[in-house]
């Protein structure tokens, strides 16, 4: 018996795909965000989280359908967000700070520049 070819071209699935589980609050609960196929790569997910597209991310999974694996990428994403925030001086919301603190494998110590009152100019 012949098997039918996939209706999805294999090259579109032969990559790492990232999906975000977000907390929408007590009334709505948690859900995997609906995401355009083109926006599931690592760089786009990092940009979307840091820009506030995901207000309360909880977990991030990564999978590759062609290679047949999946894993929890939450800590990797938290570490990458930490590095990006430090290197780009990106604004970190309290919710994103909580996500990083809960999941990063490295400490997130960022010294904010504060104006000193009465300092010589």
NORQUI-V773352 format. One line per field, one symbol per residue. phi: phi as a letter, one per 20 degrees, with the letter a starting at -180 (. if undefined). psi: psi as a letter, one per 30 degrees, with the letter a starting at -180 (. if undefined). burial: I if it has 16 or more other ideal C-beta (glycine too) atoms within 10 Angstrom, else O. A space follows every 10 residues. Layout:
phi->???
psi->???
burial->???
This chain:
phi->.eefffedgg ffdeafddcd edeeoffend bfffcfgfdd egffffffff enfdfcfdcc dcbcfffmcb bedgffffff fgfffffdlf fdfgffffff ffcfedfddc eefdfefmff d
psi->kkkklkfkke fffilkkkkk kkjgleefak lkkkkkefgg leeeeeeeef fgfjeikelk lkljeefhll ljgeeeeeee eeeeeeffhk kjleeeeeee effkflkijk jkjkkkkgkk .
burial->OOOOOOOOOO OOOOOOIIII IIIOOOOOOO OOOOIOOOOI OIOOIIOIII OOIIOOIOII OIIOOOOOOO OOIIOIIIII IIOOIOOOOO OIOOOIOOII OOIIOOOIOO OOOOOOOOOO O
